[in-house]
């Protein structure tokens, strides 16, 4: 009997330990939009705040291995240790930065105000500044290339690392495409294609980064009429079989094949802003603007039907699916909290308070 009891206790302890390991493998960093800080969430409890992150009104967090980086609206790049939650270094590239990418040996920042792109090493020491005479957007990495778009000059610029990824980069201008479309504003990499959207042109631009050829793709509805302006690509969702794009100015999420053939429009409750796929790509969370700011809807990506609706007591600014547990995190800005939705039973599992004006949610998993 005693032996059996000891074995059972051991089994329970082992299960608890493995459950705790799963839970602790994610650490959540939440942008506190008006507080110049990041809130740190561990095991669904507020742990701490990393302060002095500068203007976090458009704050973005990225991780590379065990390094964390933040870009602030007022042009600072901040390197921090996501394990110790300590700021390691900061560097100001400009008075207004909009996007950045991290590669093995460098960090590249797209700037608005001084119309440049900055190349820094991973410890934020400056390597080179490329002046473009334009606000710069859509910065991406592909192999030994760094690609970005010039908003004011209607150009796509491709830089090539002469060192081919060995040690610090030495970038040179490799190719430039002129008159690509009016006012490029965002871009994404899909396989070997750099896809750029425009504020004032009714098409996408696509650079095949293997052949270095450029083409324009009209996004068309079933009746062959062009759709409205395209939302930021960060708001797209790409599953194995479909591309989901929130329609601008219409209560719909548009569904396309990967080569942009129209499938159908999913009617939504409000004007969709952000679509986010679950890790298994079976479900998609949709957020809204205007009167429906507090609402999110869940869409089944196979049936293309809305299956669930949640409404909160404040504006929803961001959502993030857990990668290790059946959870969807929702930042509710007005009431200073993170809501946790259980995605197995689709119910509100928990509310995490003590987060000031939350917006972006970013998940870190420690690299071994």
PyMOL commands that set and color helices and strands:
alter all, ss='L'
color gray80, all
select helices_A, chain A and resi 2-24+233-235+290-292
alter helices_A, ss='H'
color red, helices_A
select strands_A, chain A and resi 27-32+37-42+45-50+60-64+67-71+76-81+86-92+97-102+107-111+116-120+126-131+136-142+145-150+155-161+171-177+184-190+193-198+204-208+213-217+237-238+243-246+252-256+262-267+272-277+283-288+295-300+305-311+316-321+327-332+337-342+347-353+358-364
alter strands_A, ss='S'
color yellow, strands_A
deselect
rebuild
show_as cartoon
